């Protein structure tokens, strides 16, 4: 019998972080266990209270669960093949959608995608608080989502998101299993935070 792999992928940080942030990562091994509606509601409530330019709240979400087999199959068919490989047990899929234009004047809203990102990030942290995992994906067919879910032209599908409980690494295909257990890494602060002029590492990065 293959031993169960126990993963602790808490972030190794240079500065103290809240546990919700340290423990947020994007697994591929998901359990098929259903997620209670109350927990899903908390995720979208968190997204609802994210910051946005002019309080426009230009995010919309389509959520499907395996309880609605027909809708779930439609959503699953929108994922690219590489993401379908590990999403076969995921109990919840959702699509994050940006409203392209401002409500007050119909001009293009250049911040819509940024604001949707803030909403999804807030949702992801709430998921950690609920004992759930989230994996965000760019690998999906936007035009198929638009067609199959009748999304208006003024709205753009931006991200697909898998939501559920962590599953067993051993249930993943071998290539995905290796990625699952690989150590997490980030660029150092010296490459990300500048001080004074572009390219000059901030003194905050000298630790």
matplotlib code that plots the C-alpha trace (Angstrom):
import matplotlib.pyplot as plt

x = [0.0, 1.3, 1.7, -0.4, 1.5, 0.9, 1.6, 2.5, 3.0, 2.7, 4.7, 8.2, 8.2, 10.7, 8.2, 5.3, 2.1, -1.5, -2.0, -4.7, -2.2, 0.6, -1.7, -3.3, -1.9, -3.4, -3.7, -4.7, -5.7, -9.4, -11.8, -15.2, -16.8, -19.7, -19.3, -22.2, -24.2, -23.5, -19.7, -20.1, -22.2, -19.5, -17.0, -19.2, -20.0, -16.2, -15.9, -18.8, -17.0, -13.7, -12.5, -13.3, -12.8, -15.7, -17.4, -18.3, -18.1, -17.5, -17.2, -19.8, -19.6, -21.2, -21.0, -21.9, -21.8, -21.9, -25.4, -26.4, -24.8, -25.8, -24.5, -21.3, -20.6, -21.0, -18.5, -16.1, -16.2, -14.9, -11.6, -8.6, -7.4, -4.6, -6.9, -9.6, -7.0, -7.1, -10.5, -12.4, -13.1, -13.6, -17.1, -17.5, -16.4, -16.9, -16.1, -15.1, -16.4, -15.5, -18.0, -16.1, -17.7, -18.6, -22.3, -22.5, -21.3, -20.7, -17.0, -14.4, -13.4, -9.7, -9.8, -12.5, -10.0, -7.9, -11.1, -12.2, -8.8, -9.3, -12.6, -11.2, -8.3, -10.6, -12.8, -9.6, -8.7, -12.2, -11.9, -8.9, -10.8, -13.6, -11.2, -11.5, -9.0, -9.1, -7.2, -7.5, -7.1, -6.4, -6.6, -10.2, -12.0, -13.6, -15.7, -17.2, -18.1, -19.7, -21.7, -22.7, -23.7, -25.2, -22.8, -23.6, -21.1, -20.4, -19.0, -15.7, -14.9, -11.5, -10.8, -12.0, -11.8, -12.0, -13.3, -13.4, -11.7, -8.1, -7.8, -5.2, -2.0, -1.8, -5.1, -3.4, -1.8, 2.0, 2.9, 0.4, 1.6, 5.1, 3.9, 1.7, 4.5, 7.1, 8.2, 6.6, 8.7, 8.5, 10.8, 12.8, 11.5, 14.6, 13.2, 9.7, 9.9, 11.9, 12.8, 13.5, 14.2, 13.2, 15.4, 16.7, 15.8, 13.9, 15.6, 12.7, 14.3, 17.7, 16.7]
y = [0.0, 3.4, 5.6, 8.7, 11.9, 14.6, 18.1, 21.2, 24.0, 27.0, 29.9, 30.4, 34.2, 37.0, 38.9, 37.7, 37.0, 36.1, 32.3, 32.7, 34.1, 31.7, 28.7, 29.8, 27.8, 26.2, 22.4, 20.1, 17.2, 17.7, 15.5, 14.9, 15.8, 18.3, 21.9, 23.1, 26.1, 28.1, 27.8, 28.8, 31.7, 32.9, 32.8, 35.1, 37.3, 37.9, 38.7, 41.1, 43.2, 43.5, 47.0, 48.4, 51.6, 54.0, 51.1, 49.8, 46.1, 45.0, 41.3, 38.6, 34.9, 31.8, 28.9, 25.3, 22.2, 18.5, 18.4, 20.1, 17.5, 19.2, 22.6, 21.1, 19.2, 22.4, 24.1, 21.2, 21.2, 24.8, 23.8, 23.1, 19.5, 20.0, 21.3, 18.7, 16.0, 17.1, 18.6, 15.3, 15.2, 18.9, 19.5, 23.2, 25.2, 28.9, 31.5, 35.0, 37.6, 41.3, 43.9, 45.8, 49.2, 51.7, 51.7, 55.5, 56.4, 53.1, 54.0, 51.2, 50.5, 49.8, 48.7, 46.0, 43.2, 44.5, 44.7, 41.2, 40.0, 41.6, 39.9, 36.5, 37.0, 37.9, 34.8, 32.6, 33.8, 33.2, 29.7, 29.0, 30.2, 27.8, 24.9, 24.9, 25.0, 27.1, 26.8, 29.6, 28.8, 30.8, 27.6, 27.6, 28.5, 31.9, 31.8, 28.5, 29.9, 32.9, 30.6, 27.9, 30.3, 33.1, 35.8, 39.3, 41.1, 43.7, 41.0, 39.1, 35.7, 36.1, 33.2, 29.7, 28.6, 25.1, 25.0, 22.1, 20.2, 19.0, 15.5, 12.8, 13.5, 9.8, 10.2, 12.6, 11.6, 11.2, 14.4, 16.4, 14.6, 15.9, 19.4, 19.0, 18.0, 20.5, 23.2, 26.6, 29.5, 33.2, 35.9, 37.7, 41.1, 42.7, 41.9, 43.1, 46.2, 49.2, 52.4, 55.8, 54.7, 51.8, 48.8, 50.0, 47.4, 48.7, 48.7, 46.4, 43.7, 43.8, 41.2]
z = [0.0, -1.0, 2.2, 2.4, 1.7, 4.3, 3.0, 5.0, 2.5, 4.8, 3.3, 4.7, 5.1, 5.7, 7.8, 10.1, 8.2, 9.2, 9.2, 6.5, 4.1, 5.1, 4.5, 1.3, -1.7, -4.8, -4.6, -7.4, -5.2, -4.2, -2.3, -3.9, -0.6, -1.1, 0.2, 2.3, 0.8, 4.0, 3.4, -0.3, 0.8, 3.1, 0.2, -2.0, 0.9, 1.4, -2.3, -2.1, 0.5, -1.5, -2.4, -5.9, -7.8, -7.2, -5.4, -8.9, -7.8, -11.4, -10.5, -11.2, -10.5, -12.0, -9.6, -10.3, -8.0, -8.8, -7.4, -10.7, -13.0, -16.3, -15.4, -13.9, -17.0, -19.0, -16.8, -16.8, -20.6, -20.6, -18.9, -20.9, -21.0, -18.6, -15.9, -16.6, -15.5, -11.9, -11.7, -12.0, -8.3, -7.6, -6.1, -7.1, -10.1, -10.6, -13.2, -12.2, -14.7, -15.1, -16.2, -18.9, -18.7, -15.9, -14.9, -14.7, -18.2, -20.1, -20.7, -20.5, -16.9, -16.9, -13.3, -13.6, -13.9, -11.0, -8.9, -9.8, -8.8, -5.4, -5.0, -5.8, -3.5, -0.7, -1.5, -1.5, 2.0, 3.3, 1.8, 4.0, 7.0, 6.1, 5.8, 2.1, -0.8, -3.9, -7.2, -9.7, -13.4, -16.6, -18.6, -19.8, -23.0, -22.5, -25.6, -24.6, -21.2, -22.8, -25.1, -22.7, -19.9, -22.0, -20.8, -22.2, -24.4, -21.7, -19.4, -19.8, -18.3, -16.7, -14.3, -13.5, -9.9, -8.3, -4.7, -2.3, 0.4, 0.1, -1.3, -1.5, -3.5, -4.4, -6.5, -8.9, -12.2, -11.7, -13.4, -11.3, -8.2, -8.6, -8.9, -5.9, -3.6, -5.0, -2.5, -2.8, -3.8, -4.4, -5.8, -3.0, -1.9, -3.4, -6.9, -6.1, -3.9, -5.0, -3.1, -4.5, -8.1, -10.3, -9.7, -6.4, -3.8, -0.8, 2.6, 3.6, 1.5, 3.3, 6.0]

ax = plt.figure().add_subplot(projection="3d")
ax.plot(x, y, z, "-o")
ax.set_aspect("equal")
plt.show()
